[in-house]
């Protein structure tokens, strides 16, 4: 299932969120996945711990972060959430980000093919990214994906 299909069905999109600390954006991005039964309550802390240990390896120059943790860190089933920030935030000294796509993959294959591949397609579309940043409704974002 593509990120667009998943988000259209589950509506796990949060728009224009204000955060001060990068840890908060991880927690907020994980909240719909926890509520929907896609990850355990421990999952966001695993992402935070990995970031502190390995750095923000999931941040791209385009202002997009794709935070995630390994399947054994609390993944129950495959899922995505999308969060746009009102103001960009640096994650552990990274370039500032304002689009966050958190995903949970049940295995390494899903982790790479379904999750990252779907999101990386967005990175080549500067106009789409600009429109996502300006979107004010969930429906607008779903149409853009």
C-alpha angles and dihedrals in degrees: 000000000000123000089250093053092047095048092045090055098040104029094216093159124124119188133205097358119177117220133166101193126045090228088064093057090053091051093046093047090051095048098086091045090052092046091048093050096247096120137014124251088258094062099084091049089052089054090049092047092049090049092052091048101040104019128240096313090158097063119106128201092247091072094262126130124193103191116188143143134215119284093252090059093079109301112151098171140345115287149144138214128187127207130181120198127220088220128020117256130199115234111216093330094317127137108286116272132200103172117063124184112184118191139182120210122188094212139014093260093055089041091061107028103036101029110036097028092056092049098042089060087068092056092070092055108076093171092053091049091051090051092048089053090053097042117118100185137052091235091057091054094047090052090052097051 
